[in-house]
Amino acid sequence: MPMNATYTYTSFVAVGDSFTEGMSDALPDGSYRGWADLLATRLAARTPGFRYANLAVRGKLIAQIADEQAAPAAGLGADLVTLVGGLNDVLRPNCDVDLVCARLAATADRLAAGSGRLVLMRSPGRRGPVLERVRPRMEKLFGFVEELAARHDAVLVDLFGSEALGDPRMWAEDRLHLNAEGHRRVAEAVWQALGHPAESDWRAPLPPSARPGWTARRGSDLRFAREHLGPWIGRRLTGRSSGDGRVGAHFSAERGEAFFVTPVTDPPGCVTGWRQVS
């Protein structure tokens, strides 16, 4: 399919970690929405009977994504499948990037064989010292993602190259996940990459703003360290993950299989209100 062509997708499966699960685009009930849900809602508005499944789980490493999500996702046989993973690996002190790439490739191979159009991404990175420390690993991983996209004739969405998505104002207080505006822009980026006409400029920079004063910055740093950095380090030291015991939003632990959901209204509302496809 030419990159500028528009195809009508009747089903969509999302695979990955917290980025695809939707953290930290929080809804009033405490659940997360995120770019994949936003994209599904827009696709559903074009296609009666549209079906969607989000299998992504926060904190998952690429080996866990490969072992826990690839087979159920491929089994659904969706027209469209997105795969984003490996960043949780490269953020860890000891990371074999070649092994991460190999596992990502195996996952992409399985999804491409069992689905229609595959979408891969160069994930966004928040400007700051953490990004600079892991930039060489990220660039190596994202270079391989480009090779994978060419191998599978996949859609490649380059978010890493976006200056706007690197703006700290696009990120939540944990400095690790996009906020609602960041997720909205990612949904728009994928929407356009699939050949749909632009509804907004997802690359547009945020308007200039005054830099917070020293006291405000230090207070923000202290809250970040206490509420987010400390617990994250604690999980690393004890071998725990924020995704322990969790399954994807549309995966049945009882049955051991994924399932689709579909809108109950026209036009479709929030994905959390969609009904399960029997």
C-alpha positions as a printed Julia matrix, in Angstrom:
278×3 Matrix{Float64}:
   0.0     0.0    0.0
   1.51    3.39  -0.91
   2.33    5.49   2.13
   0.01    8.29   0.93
  -2.93    5.94   0.35
  -5.81    5.58   2.78
  -7.02    2.1    3.66
 -10.15    1.27   5.63
  -9.13   -0.75   8.66
 -11.79   -2.87  10.31
  -9.68   -4.07  13.27
  -6.69   -2.82  15.25
  -4.45   -4.45  17.88
  -1.92   -2.49  19.96
   1.11   -4.25  21.5
   3.73   -2.83  23.84
   4.4    -1.26  27.23
   3.21    1.81  29.18
   3.58    4.08  26.15
   0.89    2.1   24.32
  -1.15    1.3   27.43
  -1.73    5.05  27.71
   0.16    6.24  30.78
  -0.22    9.03  31.83
  -3.29   10.19  29.91
  -5.56    9.66  32.91
  -9.37    9.63  32.78
 -11.58   10.78  35.7
 -12.15    7.16  36.81
  -8.39    6.57  37.15
  -8.01    4.48  33.99
  -5.76    5.48  31.12
  -6.67    6.42  27.57
  -3.59    7.19  25.47
  -2.77    7.48  21.81
  -3.85    3.94  20.86
  -7.35    4.44  22.28
  -7.59    7.83  20.61
  -6.53    6.34  17.27
  -8.99    3.46  17.65
 -11.84    5.91  18.28
 -10.99    7.87  15.15
 -10.72    4.73  13.02
 -14.0     3.4   14.43
 -15.78    6.6   13.41
 -15.0     5.71   9.78
 -15.88    2.01   9.88
 -19.07    0.39  11.21
 -18.33   -2.75  13.2
 -14.75   -1.68  13.95
 -12.92   -3.85  16.51
 -10.0    -2.97  18.78
  -7.76   -4.66  21.35
  -5.04   -3.07  23.47
  -2.73   -5.69  24.98
   0.01   -3.34  26.19
   1.12   -3.48  29.84
   3.25   -0.96  31.73
   6.79   -1.89  32.69
   7.16   -4.77  30.24
  10.54   -5.59  28.73
  10.75   -6.69  25.1
  11.16  -10.36  26.08
   7.9   -10.16  28.07
   6.12   -8.44  25.2
   7.34  -11.2   22.89
   6.31  -13.99  25.27
   3.01  -12.6   26.56
   1.53  -10.42  23.84
   2.77  -11.5   20.41
   0.87  -14.78  20.11
  -2.51  -13.47  21.4
  -2.18  -10.4   19.17
  -1.3   -12.43  16.08
  -4.16  -14.79  16.86
  -6.67  -11.98  16.47
  -5.66  -11.51  12.84
  -6.23   -7.74  12.85
  -6.0    -5.55   9.78
  -3.71   -3.18  11.67
  -1.22   -3.88  14.47
   1.17   -1.52  16.25
   4.34   -2.65  18.03
   6.41   -0.39  20.28
   8.87   -1.89  22.75
  12.45   -2.02  23.96
  12.69    1.33  25.75
  12.25   -0.19  29.2
  15.25   -2.35  28.34
  17.53    0.47  27.19
  16.71    2.54  30.29
  18.25   -0.15  32.51
  21.95    0.09  33.44
  22.85   -3.28  31.94
  21.3    -3.71  28.51
  22.33   -5.89  25.59
  20.89   -3.8   22.75
  21.64   -6.5   20.18
  19.56   -8.98  22.17
  16.76   -6.4   22.5
  16.8    -5.92  18.73
  16.7    -9.67  18.13
  13.65  -10.09  20.38
  11.95   -7.09  18.8
  12.56   -8.64  15.38
  11.06  -11.96  16.44
   7.99  -10.16  17.75
   7.61   -8.12  14.56
   8.0   -11.24  12.43
   5.22  -13.0   14.32
   2.86  -10.04  14.2
   3.49   -9.37  10.53
   2.77  -13.01   9.69
  -0.51  -13.05  11.59
  -1.85   -9.59  10.82
  -2.31   -7.02   8.08
  -0.49   -3.71   8.19
   2.29   -3.42  10.8
   3.14   -0.05  12.36
   6.5     0.52  14.09
   7.72    3.65  15.84
  10.8     5.54  16.86
   9.47    6.51  20.3
   9.6    10.1   21.6
  12.23   11.17  24.1
  11.91   13.89  26.73
  14.73   16.41  26.52
  16.97   16.24  29.57
  19.88   14.4   31.2
  18.22   10.97  31.17
  17.77   11.08  27.39
  21.38   12.09  26.86
  22.66    9.21  29.0
  20.79    6.59  27.0
  20.76    8.32  23.6
  23.38    6.0   22.0
  21.32    2.94  22.96
  18.1     4.54  21.75
  19.63    5.53  18.44
  20.95    2.01  17.92
  17.52    0.54  18.72
  15.72    3.02  16.48
  18.13    2.41  13.63
  17.18   -1.25  13.84
  13.48   -0.32  13.94
  13.98    1.38  10.57
  15.51   -1.84   9.21
  12.55   -3.84  10.55
  10.09   -1.45   8.91
  11.81   -1.88   5.55
  11.86   -5.67   5.97
   8.11   -5.88   6.57
   7.0    -2.92   4.41
   5.69   -1.51   7.69
   4.56    2.02   8.43
   7.32    3.8   10.38
   6.34    6.75  12.59
   9.31    8.9   13.65
   8.42   10.47  16.98
  12.01   10.59  18.24
  12.85   13.27  15.69
  10.06   15.57  16.88
  11.26   18.64  18.75
   7.72   19.29  20.0
   7.38   15.86  21.62
  10.71   16.39  23.37
   9.31   19.46  25.15
   9.05   18.68  28.9
   5.55   20.2   28.85
   4.4    17.22  26.79
   5.33   14.87  29.64
   3.69   13.89  32.92
   5.13   14.63  36.36
   6.93   11.28  36.36
   9.05   12.54  33.42
   8.74    9.11  31.84
   5.29    9.13  30.22
   3.52   11.52  27.9
   0.63   13.6   29.19
  -2.75   13.98  27.45
  -1.46   16.48  24.88
   1.51   14.26  24.09
  -0.73   11.25  23.51
  -3.08   13.32  21.35
  -0.17   14.29  19.13
   1.07   10.72  18.82
  -2.42    9.63  17.74
  -2.39   12.37  15.11
   1.08   11.31  13.94
   0.0     7.69  13.43
  -3.27    8.84  11.83
  -1.32   10.83   9.24
   1.23    8.04   8.71
  -1.66    5.73   7.79
  -2.54    8.11   4.97
  -5.37   10.09   6.55
  -5.6    13.87   6.05
  -4.12   15.96   8.83
  -6.51   17.25  11.47
  -3.77   19.19  13.28
  -0.01   19.76  13.15
   1.4    17.27  15.65
   4.89   18.71  15.15
   3.89   22.28  16.02
   5.92   23.66  18.96
   4.16   24.73  22.12
   4.0    28.5   22.63
   6.91   30.04  24.54
   6.51   30.18  28.3
   8.41   31.74  31.14
  10.83   29.38  32.83
   9.79   28.57  36.42
  11.9    30.14  39.13
  14.61   28.33  41.08
  12.33   27.55  44.04
   9.6    26.1   41.82
  12.13   23.97  39.9
  13.7    22.57  43.06
  10.27   21.81  44.5
   9.34   19.97  41.32
  12.61   18.02  41.44
  11.99   17.0   45.06
   8.42   15.81  44.31
   9.68   13.88  41.31
  12.39   12.17  43.37
  10.02   11.31  46.22
   6.97   10.21  44.23
   8.47    8.72  41.08
  12.26    8.28  41.0
  12.53    6.65  44.42
   9.83    4.02  43.79
  11.28    3.33  40.32
  14.75    2.7   41.79
  13.19    0.53  44.49
  11.52   -1.69  41.9
  14.79   -2.03  39.97
  16.69   -3.05  43.12
  14.09   -5.66  44.11
  13.45   -7.03  40.61
   9.84   -5.85  40.6
   7.93   -4.11  37.82
   4.93   -1.79  37.74
   3.35   -4.34  35.4
   3.63   -7.33  37.74
   0.29   -9.12  37.95
  -1.28   -6.99  35.22
  -2.65   -8.0   31.84
  -3.63   -5.89  28.87
  -6.97   -4.09  28.92
  -8.37   -6.52  26.37
  -6.82   -9.77  27.51
  -8.73  -12.34  29.54
  -6.51  -13.94  32.19
  -9.22  -16.54  32.84
  -9.38  -17.68  29.23
  -5.75  -16.93  28.43
  -6.63  -15.09  25.24
  -7.16  -11.63  23.85
 -10.5   -10.25  22.75
 -11.82   -7.35  20.68
 -14.05   -4.52  21.84
 -16.32   -2.43  19.61
 -18.24    0.84  20.03
 -21.73    0.79  21.52
 -22.67    4.24  20.2
 -22.42    6.12  16.93
 -20.31    8.2   16.89
 -18.07    6.08  19.13
 -17.24    7.33  22.6
 -14.34    6.54  24.93
 -12.92    3.04  24.45
 -13.48    2.23  28.14
 -17.2     2.14  27.33
 -16.96   -0.18  24.33
 -18.5    -3.67  24.6
 -16.62   -6.93  24.25
 -17.06   -8.72  20.93
 -18.48  -12.16  21.63
